[in-house]
């Protein structure tokens, strides 16, 4: 219906612009004024043919451009708005009647025209219809002032309803006021203006850039609406709603901690033995995750999607049994099997041959590689360690008396024994455990160092005796001490504690056996030589045999010392000898 009305209105506007000559042959037929004698006039039926159609509207348009004149009855029929004037609006109403959107009705001519309209007549009905239309109009989104103007026009019009003394001019004026007020409704843009103003004071720090951009894009669209003087309330409301929605959709800058952790985890994965296809999927997911992590516009949803994609790619990694078999085969071939039993080594060699055949076969499958890999791993795991060397090392270590060794080397031996004890007590101990324990025992045994502290202290105490004070001792005793001293200096940490102790005992004995020789400048030596000389010059004939025998014995003892020579003559013996000579001389008894 709106389509037809639009077409008709266009035609009306065209008619209004055409010259009188175009419509010169279109005047109503003679007798159109015959309706003058009728008691009722059908509004809009200008040509008096009983129908209201487009032709009537055309006549009205011709009248408005002064190309046609009406008689009294035609004026009454043409003034469908009942405002006392014939205008384009009357032609519009006639067209609306034609398309069924308006009912013009009829007017009854009074027998005597008193100038007032019938309170129940068509004029009042038209006014009532205009009032109802205005009241039913949607005024949401317009300014309060313009709505108030419309309400005032409606209120003034309602005062005319049902009254007897209302003229057609008053009704027409009331209708016109309502229509003018409706056209003068002003869209309320205050809320939208405030939203735009507030946008420039908005603190968007900490929000995702993409959501902030969407917000300011909505603001820019709102500015365009505000610039449009003919913007409707719905356009304003939509622009305001867009700003509010964009503001509500502000998304804080998301936390990327979990994403960074997922990226680090993926980067640290060892994919060397994964299939190329599954690694490629992980690589793509990792590249995407890094892009999301570095992107300033990445949303929480994008971050979660990137994390999920990484986890899915990791879970989808497919192990490459062929590649792993090549690696494990190389390790198995280099394995030192010298410490394992013959049967288990033979089983391992068989598994190695099987694995080698699979790796050398270009047509081998992942399934066959998996089977060969499992067989190889089982053979390695089943290797039994030959404990004979371990037992020998353990027996040797535990048989060692730790006394006489340094604290550090004793501690190392003790720890090695403890390690070996733990291996022996562990029923699940692997070959590597036995090998490690055996090596530790052998190293500890070999690393034992004798404690030379006491020996070195004794050597230091003897150094003066065999050095600067050597001439104060008898030659023979100092020679024995020097020999023991030299042998003690040859002892090192690598000698056994028994050898260290033997060297210590020998040196200590030689030290204790060193004899101080007589000093020729000493008083004892002078007395010794003087009494010996006096004893020798004694006339034994003058004294009793018994006293002479004592003297001779003393002389014999002194001469024995004298025969040793000064270098071998013990000082203590000389000190003891001259008193004996003195006593024997003094004890001589005359005959």
VEXKOLVO-823224 format. One record per residue (C-alpha): residue in three letters; x, y, z. Coordinates in pm, whole numbers, plus 32768, in hexadecimal, padded with zeros to 4 digits. Layout:
BEGIN
ALAXYZ ...
//
This chain:
BEGIN
UNK800080008000 UNK811B80ED8051 UNK81A980A47EFB UNK8068810E7E4B UNK804582437F25 UNK81A682AB7ED0 UNK815E82887D5C UNK801E83537D77 UNK80C684677E3F UNK81D0847C7D34 UNK80C384A77C2E UNK802485B97CFE UNK816A86757D15 UNK8195865D7B9E UNK803886E37B69 UNK8082880B7C45 UNK81A4886C7B67 UNK80F788527A17 UNK80698983795D UNK7EFC89D27936 UNK7F10898877C1 UNK7F5D881B7804 UNK7E1787F578BB UNK7D4588E177EA UNK7C7687BE7764 UNK7C50872178BA UNK7B4D8807795F UNK7A1D87677A08 UNK78F587307926 UNK77DD8833792C UNK76EA87E97A3C UNK77F487957B38 UNK775D88A47C09 UNK761687EB7C13 UNK767A87657D64 UNK762988BE7DE6 UNK74BC885F7E0D UNK750B871D7EC3 UNK74E1870F803B UNK762386488067 UNK777586797FC4 UNK786A855A7FA3 UNK79BC85E68006 UNK7ABC85C97EEC UNK79B985947DDA UNK7A1486D77D28 UNK798986757BD2 UNK784085FD7C6E UNK784884A57BCB UNK780B83F47D17 UNK796E83677D2E UNK7AA583EE7DD2 UNK7BCA839C7CEE UNK7D14841D7C68 UNK7C6285047B79 UNK7BC985C07C9E UNK7D2485E87D33 UNK7D9F866E7BE2 UNK7C8687747BDC UNK7CED87E47D38 UNK7E5488097CC6 UNK7DE488D67B98 UNK7D2089B67C82 UNK7E4F89EB7D61 UNK7F1B8A697C36 UNK7DFA8B497BC5 UNK7DC48A7D7A8B UNK7C5F8A257AEC UNK7B538AD27BB4 UNK7A428A267C86 UNK78E28A8A7CDA UNK78658A847E3F UNK780889127E44 UNK795588AF7DA5 UNK7A0E897E7EA7 UNK795288C57FBA UNK79A087737F1C UNK7B0D87CE7EE0 UNK7B4D88528042 UNK7B7086F580D7 UNK7C4A877781F4 UNK7B2B88608254 UNK7C1C89798298 UNK7B6B8A6A81AD UNK7C888A5B80B1 UNK7CD589857F82 UNK7E4089157F8C UNK7F2287F87F20 UNK7ECC87598070 UNK7D6387307FF8 UNK7DE2867F7EC1 UNK7EBE85A07FA3 UNK7D948542807B UNK7CC784F07F45 UNK7DDF84097ECF UNK7DF283688027 UNK7C7B832B800E UNK7CB4828B7EB9 UNK7DB581947F45 UNK7CE481508079 UNK7DBF81EF8186 UNK7CC4830481D0 UNK7B47831781CE UNK7ACF84748169 UNK795F843A81A0 UNK784F85388150 UNK77D4868C81C8 UNK766A86F081E7 UNK7608884B8183 UNK753488F68289 UNK73EF898C821A UNK74638AC982B6 UNK75D78B0182DB UNK76208B8B843A UNK77998B6E840B UNK77CC8A51850A UNK781588E984B9 UNK774187C6852A UNK77CF87408677 UNK779785E185F4 UNK77EB86308490 UNK790A85CE83B2 UNK79DB86FC8413 UNK79DA8693857E UNK7A21852A8519 UNK7B47859D844A UNK7BCC86638570 UNK7B9885388656 UNK7C55845B8560 UNK7D7485528550 UNK7D83856286CC UNK7D8383E786E8 UNK7E9183CC85E0 UNK7F6A84C8869B UNK7F35841887E8 UNK7F9082CA874F UNK80CD835086B4 UNK821C82CF8741 UNK82C383FC87E6 UNK83E1833E8886 UNK853183D78834 UNK84B7853B8804 UNK8501866788DF UNK841886AA89FF UNK83D48808897F UNK836187968825 UNK828D868288C0 UNK81F4878389A7 UNK819A885D8879 UNK80EC873587D5 UNK803786DF8917 UNK7FC58849893B UNK7F3F884987D5 UNK7E8487058819 UNK7DFB87908961 UNK7D8088CC88B4 UNK7CDB87FB87A5 UNK7C31871D88A7 UNK7B8888528938 UNK7AC4887887F0 UNK7A3A871787ED UNK78BF86FE8821 UNK788388718835 UNK7766891F8774 UNK78098A698733 UNK794089F38677 UNK79838A78851E UNK7A2389BD8402 UNK7B3F8AB4840E UNK7B878A56857B UNK7B8688E6852A UNK7C68891A83FE UNK7D5089EC84D4 UNK7D5D88E185E6 UNK7DAB87D484E7 UNK7EB888AA844B UNK7F5388F585A0 UNK7F65878385ED UNK80028736849D UNK80FC885284C0 UNK815787DE861F UNK818B867E859E UNK826F86F7848A UNK832787D28586 UNK838586AE866A UNK84FC86CA86B1 UNK85D6859686E2 UNK86798592883D UNK87F1856A8812 UNK885E85D5896F UNK88B6847589E8 UNK8977842C88AA UNK8A2E857888C0 UNK8A9385298A27 UNK8B0B83CD89C3 UNK8BE4846388AF UNK8C6E856B899D UNK8CB684688AAA UNK8D71839489AB UNK8E8B84928997 UNK8EB4848A8B10 UNK8EAB830E8B20 UNK8FD982638BBB UNK901681338AE0 UNK916080D08B7D UNK91707F5D8BC6 UNK906D7EFA8AC3 UNK90A57E2F898A UNK90F07F148863 UNK8FF97E66877B UNK8ED77EA3886C UNK8F41800D889E UNK8F4E803C8723 UNK8DED7FB18703 UNK8D7A80A8880D UNK8E0B81D8875B UNK8D87815C860E UNK8C2A816186A9 UNK8C7182C28726 UNK8CCF833485C7 UNK8B8B82A6853C UNK8ACC835B864D UNK8B6F84A585E7 UNK8AEC84708486 UNK898D8439850F UNK89A7857885DF UNK8A14863784AA UNK88D885C783F5 UNK87C586C38449 UNK86BD85CE83CB UNK873584AA849C UNK861283E58528 UNK85F1837B8695 UNK862F8213862B UNK877782778586 UNK87E1833586BD UNK877A8212879B UNK8838811C86C3 UNK897281F686CC UNK895A82168848 UNK892080A1886F UNK8A51805A8795 UNK8B2E81338877 UNK8AA3809289B3 UNK8ACD7F358924 UNK8C347F7F88B8 UNK8C7E80078A14 UNK8BE27ED58AB4 UNK8CBE7DFE89D6 UNK8DFF7E9D8A59 UNK8EE67D7A8A97 UNK90087D9E8B89 UNK915F7D4E8AFC UNK91667BD68B36 UNK926A7B268C0D UNK935D7A6A8B2D UNK941179B18C46 UNK937478618BF3 UNK93B378958A7F UNK952278E78ABE UNK954377AF8B96 UNK94A076DD8A85 UNK958F776E8982 UNK96BF77258A5F UNK964675C38A9B UNK9614758A8927 UNK976B761C88D3 UNK9813753689CF UNK977473FE893F UNK9868730888A6 UNK97C872C38755 UNK98FA721D86BF UNK985070CA86C5 UNK96F271378663 UNK965F710B8506 UNK96947238841F UNK951D725E83E6 UNK94C9727D8556 UNK95F27364858F UNK957A74458475 UNK94267467851F UNK94D174C58664 UNK95B175BE85AE UNK948676708514 UNK93CF767B8662 UNK950B77058705 UNK9536781385FB UNK93CB787C8626 UNK93EF788287A1 UNK952379618785 UNK94677A4D869D UNK93457A618792 UNK94387A9788B2 UNK94E67BB98801 UNK93A57C53877A UNK931D7D828831 UNK91BD7D3A87B3 UNK91B17BCF8821 UNK90727B8688E0 UNK903A7A9389FD UNK8F8179B1890A UNK90A779B48819 UNK919879698937 UNK90C5784489AC UNK90A777C58848 UNK922177D8881D UNK925C771D8966 UNK91607610890A UNK91FC75EB87B1 UNK935675BD884D UNK92D674B58940 UNK922073FE882A UNK93567403874F UNK942B737D886D UNK932F726B88B4 UNK932B72158741 UNK94A571E2872C UNK94EE7089869F UNK96256FD68711 UNK97166F7B85F7 UNK97816E1D8659 UNK986D6E05852E UNK99356F35859A UNK993F6EC18705 UNK99AD6D668697 UNK9AD36DFB85D8 UNK9B3F6EBC870E UNK9B176D9B8803 UNK9BC16CAB8714 UNK9CF46D8B8704 UNK9CFB6D9E8882 UNK9CD26C2488A3 UNK9DEE6BE487B0 UNK9ED56CC18882 UNK9E6C6C2089CA UNK9F8B6B848A8D UNK9F126A228AD2 UNKA04F69AC8B7C UNK9FA769B28CD0 UNK9E7668E28C70 UNK9E30676C8C61 UNK9E6066B88B16 UNK9CF5664C8AF0 UNK9C6867A88B19 UNK9D71683B8A32 UNK9D19673A8926 UNK9BA7679B8943 UNK9C066908891B UNK9CD668C187E4 UNK9BAE6809874D UNK9ACA69368790 UNK9BD16A1B86F6 UNK9BD6694A85B8 UNK9A5A695885A3 UNK9A5A6AD385D7 UNK9B6B6B0184D2 UNK9A9F6A3D83D3 UNK99706B1C840C UNK9A356C6183F1 UNK9ADA6BEF82AE UNK998F6B89820F UNK98F56CB98159 UNK97A46C078154 UNK97976BD282CC UNK96666C5E8380 UNK963D6D1C84C5 UNK95A36BDE8557 UNK96D46B0A8504 UNK97B86C1D858A UNK96ED6C2686CA UNK970E6AAD86F6 UNK98856AB886B7 UNK98AA6BDD87A5 UNK97EE6B2688BA UNK98C269EE8885 UNK9A006ABD8895 UNK99946B7489D0 UNK992C6A2D8A76 UNK9A7C698E8A22 UNK9B376AB68AB6 UNK9A5D6AB08BEC UNK9A9369368C12 UNK9C0E69518C16 UNK9C9168A88D50 UNK9DC469388DF1 UNK9EEC68518E3A UNK9F3268A08FA6 UNKA07E67E98FC4 UNKA14C69258F9C UNKA06469DF9088 UNKA07F68CA918D UNKA1FA68C99171 UNKA20D6A42919A UNKA11B6A3A92BF UNKA1DD6926936E UNKA32569E09342 UNKA2946B2993C1 UNKA1F16A9694F6 UNKA32F69D79551 UNKA3FB6B15956C UNKA4546B9596C7 UNKA4126D0B96A8 UNKA4FF6D6597C4 UNKA6336E1A974D UNKA58D6EC19621 UNKA52B702D95F6 UNKA3CD70989662 UNKA36B70FB9500 UNKA3D46FB29462 UNKA3346EEA957E UNKA1F26FAF954B UNKA1F86F6993D4 UNKA2236DF79418 UNKA1086DFA9514 UNKA01D6EA7941C UNKA0786DB19309 UNKA02A6C8F93F1 UNK9EDE6D31944E UNK9E886D5792DD UNK9EDF6BEC929F UNK9E0E6B7D93CB UNK9CE26C3C933D UNK9D0B6B9191EC UNK9D226A3A9290 UNK9BE76A82935A UNK9B216AFA922A UNK9A7E69D7916F UNK9A2E6AC4904D UNK9B906B469029 UNK9BF36B768EBF UNK9D386B1D8E19 UNK9D996C898E19 UNK9D776C868F95 UNK9E686B618FB6 UNK9F5E6BFB8EC1 UNK9F556D468F78 UNK9F7E6CA290CD UNKA09F6BC9904F UNKA1526CF58FC2 UNKA11D6DB59106 UNKA1B06C9791D3 UNKA2E06C7590F3 UNKA3176DED90EE UNKA2F96DFE9269 UNKA3F16CE2929A UNKA4E46D7B91A5 UNKA4B06ECF9241 UNKA5096E6593A3 UNKA61E6F44942B UNKA6EF6EF4955C UNKA6F26FF29675 UNKA8597079968E UNKA8137179979F UNKA8CF70C698BB UNKA9EC705597DC UNKAA2071B29750 UNKAA1E724598AE UNKAB2B7149991B UNKABFB719097E4 UNKABF17301983A UNKAC6272B899A0 UNKAD8971F0991B UNKADF872EB981A UNKAEE173A8990B UNKAF8072689989 UNKAFE971F99830 UNKB034735C97C9 UNKB0E0746D988B UNKB10273A499CC UNKB1797261992A UNKB2E3729399A7 UNKB26B728A9B0E UNKB21671199AEC UNKB2EA6FED9ABB UNKB3326FA19954 UNKB29C6E469955 UNKB1546EA99A02 UNKB1216FD79923 UNKB1586EFB97F1 UNKB03D6E169863 UNKAF5D6F4398A0 UNKAFB16FD9974B UNKAF586E93969D UNKAE066E7E9750 UNKADCC6FF09709 UNKAE0B6FC79593 UNKAD246E9B957B UNKAC126F579634 UNKAC2970759538 UNKABF16F7D941C UNKAA9C6F1C94A9 UNKA96E6FB793F3 UNKA7F06FA7940F UNKA7F56E85931D UNKA8B06DA99415 UNKA7DC6CCA94F0 UNKA7986D2C9658 UNKA8736C0296BF UNKA9976C8A95F7 UNKA95E6DE1968C UNKA9596D5097EA UNKAA976C8297AD UNKAB4E6DBA9738 UNKAAD06E779867 UNKAB426D669959 UNKAC9A6D4A98B8 UNKACD26EC298C2 UNKAC586EDD9A26 UNKAD3E6DBF9A93 UNKAE6D6E5999E3 UNKAE1D6FA99A7F UNKAE0A6F159BD7 UNKAF4B6E4C9B97 UNKB0196F779B2F UNKB13E6FA19C23 UNKB1DA70F09C76 UNKB35070E59C57 UNKB447717D9D4C UNKB4B272E49D25 UNKB63073069D48 UNKB5F7745F9DDA UNKB50E73D79EDE UNKB57873B6A04F UNKB51A7246A055 UNKB60C71FA9F39 UNKB72872C29FE8 UNKB6F07207A12F UNKB6DB70BEA071 UNKB82F70F39FC7 UNKB8CE717BA107 UNKB860705BA1E6 UNKB8B76F5AA0D8 UNKBA156FECA0BC UNKBA3E6FEDA236 UNKB9BF6E8AA24F UNKBAB46E13A149 UNKBBD86EB4A200 UNKBB866E03A347 UNKBC8C6D13A3D7 UNKBBB96BE3A417 UNKBCCE6B44A4F1 UNKBC8B6C3CA603 UNKBB1F6BDCA633 UNKBA5F6AAEA69E UNKB9F169BCA591 UNKB87F69EEA5D6 UNKB88D6B68A5B2 UNKB96F6B4EA482 UNKB8796A5DA3D9 UNKB7626B62A3FB UNKB8416C67A360 UNKB8A86B84A242 UNKB73A6B38A1FA UNKB6EE6CAEA1EF UNKB81A6CE7A10A UNKB7A26BCCA021 UNKB6496C6AA00A UNKB6DD6DC29FC0 UNKB7CB6D3C9EBB UNKB6A96C8D9E0B UNKB5FB6DDF9DEE UNKB73D6E7E9D7E UNKB7656D769C70 UNKB6186DE09BD3 UNKB6AC6F309B7E UNKB61570839BC4 UNKB50970649AAB UNKB4806F209B3D UNKB4B66F639CAF UNKB3626F8A9D58 UNKB35970BE9E34 UNKB286700D9F3B UNKB3806EEE9F53 UNKB4A16FE59F7D UNKB3E2709DA08C UNKB3A86F51A13E UNKB50D6ED1A10D UNKB5E96FE0A1AB UNKB53B6FCCA2FF UNKB58B6E55A300 UNKB6FA6EA1A2B8 UNKB6F76FABA3C5 UNKB65D6EBCA4C0 UNKB7526DA4A467 UNKB87D6E8EA48A UNKB8006F13A5D1 UNKB7BA6DAEA647 UNKB91F6D34A620 UNKB9A36C9CA761 UNKBB0F6CA1A7B2 UNKBBB86B57A807 
//
